[in-house]
């Protein structure tokens, strides 16, 4: 389902019938795989790649050139509950949205989970399966549960645009 989405030129949604996009904005050149959900007020930059089965919730911003691996999960509430203290189903005003930011050129590996309020720095690399519980400095590599810095990304003008060095 695609509803009220601000889409720039050149966006590719590989299987429009297999995605949920609503009330979000998507920058030019971005590619979105099947079984992806992008919720309201999420902002996706230009030339991003969002792989299949990923979930980008309200309050998430991806800057330009961000890679999202398969099955990446963002969260936006530290204390999720179905009901209020009175037992009533929660409404929009009953919870606190905590935004997250993924800066330009960062990559998040398959099946990583990003908790609310996290900033992932420019050019950072999050390992597959990591659980990101705190900010990730730019040009670092994090992995594990919880994610910890294990190395750094080195920019290179040679054939490979990036290499890495383990800490």
C-alpha positions as CSV (number, residue, x, y, z in Angstrom):
1,X,0.0,0.0,0.0
2,X,1.4,3.4,-1.0
3,X,-0.4,6.4,0.5
4,X,0.4,10.1,0.4
5,X,4.1,9.6,-0.2
6,X,6.4,12.4,-1.4
7,X,8.5,10.6,-3.9
8,X,11.3,12.4,-5.9
9,X,12.3,11.3,-9.4
10,X,14.1,8.0,-10.0
11,X,12.8,6.1,-6.9
12,X,12.5,2.4,-7.6
13,X,10.1,0.3,-5.6
14,X,10.8,-3.2,-6.9
15,X,7.4,-4.7,-5.9
16,X,4.9,-1.8,-5.1
17,X,2.2,-4.3,-4.2
18,X,4.4,-5.8,-1.5
19,X,5.4,-2.7,0.4
20,X,3.7,-0.3,2.9
21,X,4.7,3.3,2.4
22,X,2.6,6.0,3.9
23,X,2.9,9.7,4.8
24,X,6.7,9.6,4.3
25,X,9.2,11.2,1.9
26,X,11.7,9.4,-0.3
27,X,14.6,11.0,-2.1
28,X,15.5,10.6,-5.7
29,X,17.4,7.5,-6.8
30,X,16.4,5.4,-3.7
31,X,15.7,1.7,-4.2
32,X,13.2,-0.1,-2.0
33,X,12.9,-3.9,-1.9
34,X,9.8,-6.0,-1.3
35,X,8.1,-6.4,2.2
36,X,9.4,-3.0,3.4
37,X,7.3,-0.7,5.6
38,X,8.1,3.0,5.9
39,X,5.8,4.8,8.3
40,X,4.5,8.3,8.5
41,X,6.9,11.2,9.0
42,X,9.9,9.0,8.1
43,X,12.4,10.8,5.8
44,X,14.5,8.8,3.4
45,X,17.3,10.7,1.6
46,X,18.6,10.4,-1.9
47,X,20.3,7.3,-3.3
48,X,19.5,5.0,-0.4
49,X,19.0,1.3,-0.7
50,X,16.5,-0.3,1.6
51,X,16.6,-4.1,1.3
52,X,13.6,-6.5,1.8
53,X,11.8,-7.1,5.0
54,X,13.0,-3.9,6.7
55,X,10.9,-1.7,9.0
56,X,11.5,2.1,9.2
57,X,9.1,3.6,11.7
58,X,7.9,7.1,12.4
59,X,10.6,9.4,13.5
60,X,13.5,7.8,11.5
61,X,15.6,9.9,9.2
62,X,18.0,8.4,6.7
63,X,20.4,10.9,5.1
64,X,21.7,10.4,1.5
65,X,23.4,7.3,0.5
66,X,22.4,5.1,3.4
67,X,22.3,1.3,3.0
68,X,19.7,-0.7,5.0
69,X,20.3,-4.5,4.8
70,X,17.6,-7.2,4.8
71,X,15.3,-7.4,7.9
72,X,16.6,-4.2,9.6
73,X,14.3,-3.1,12.4
74,X,14.0,0.5,13.8
75,X,12.1,1.2,17.0
76,X,10.8,4.6,18.3
77,X,9.4,4.2,21.8
78,X,11.4,3.2,24.9
79,X,8.3,2.0,26.8
80,X,5.9,0.5,24.4
81,X,2.5,-0.6,25.8
82,X,-0.7,-1.6,24.2
83,X,-2.9,0.0,26.9
84,X,-2.9,2.9,29.3
85,X,-2.8,2.5,33.1
86,X,-6.6,2.5,33.0
87,X,-6.6,-0.5,30.6
88,X,-7.7,1.5,27.6
89,X,-6.1,1.0,24.2
90,X,-3.3,3.6,23.8
91,X,-3.9,6.5,21.4
92,X,-1.3,8.7,19.7
93,X,-1.0,11.0,22.7
94,X,-0.3,8.1,25.1
95,X,3.3,7.4,24.0
96,X,6.5,9.4,23.3
97,X,8.1,9.3,19.9
98,X,11.9,9.1,20.1
99,X,13.5,9.9,16.8
100,X,16.6,8.3,15.3
101,X,19.0,9.6,12.6
102,X,21.3,7.6,10.2
103,X,23.8,10.0,8.7
104,X,25.1,10.1,5.1
105,X,26.8,7.0,3.7
106,X,26.2,4.8,6.8
107,X,25.4,1.1,6.3
108,X,23.3,-1.1,8.5
109,X,23.8,-4.9,8.1
110,X,21.0,-7.5,7.8
111,X,18.8,-8.2,10.9
112,X,20.2,-5.3,12.9
113,X,17.9,-3.6,15.4
114,X,18.2,0.1,16.1
115,X,16.7,1.3,19.4
116,X,15.1,4.8,19.8
117,X,17.0,8.0,20.0
118,X,20.2,6.7,18.3
119,X,22.3,8.6,15.8
120,X,24.5,6.4,13.5
121,X,27.4,8.6,12.3
122,X,28.4,9.4,8.8
123,X,30.1,6.5,7.0
124,X,29.6,4.1,10.0
125,X,29.0,0.4,9.5
126,X,26.7,-1.6,11.7
127,X,27.3,-5.4,11.6
128,X,24.6,-7.9,10.8
129,X,22.5,-8.8,13.8
130,X,23.8,-6.0,15.9
131,X,21.5,-4.3,18.5
132,X,22.3,-0.6,18.5
133,X,21.5,0.8,21.9
134,X,23.6,4.1,21.8
135,X,25.1,6.5,19.3
136,X,27.6,5.2,16.8
137,X,30.5,7.5,15.9
138,X,31.1,8.4,12.3
139,X,33.4,6.1,10.3
140,X,33.4,3.3,12.9
141,X,32.3,-0.3,12.8
142,X,30.0,-1.7,15.5
143,X,28.8,-5.2,16.0
144,X,27.3,-7.4,18.7
145,X,24.6,-7.3,21.3
146,X,24.7,-4.7,22.4
147,X,26.7,-3.1,19.5
148,X,30.2,-2.1,20.4
149,X,33.0,-0.4,18.4
150,X,35.2,-3.1,16.8
151,X,37.0,-1.1,14.2
152,X,37.0,1.9,11.9
153,X,36.1,2.5,8.3
154,X,39.0,4.0,6.3
155,X,38.2,6.1,3.2
156,X,40.3,5.2,0.2
157,X,40.7,6.7,-3.3
158,X,41.7,3.3,-4.7
159,X,39.5,0.7,-6.4
160,X,37.6,-0.1,-3.2
161,X,35.9,3.0,-1.9
162,X,36.3,1.8,1.7
163,X,38.4,-0.6,3.8
164,X,38.3,-1.3,7.4
165,X,40.6,-1.8,10.3
166,X,39.7,-3.9,13.4
167,X,40.4,-2.2,16.8
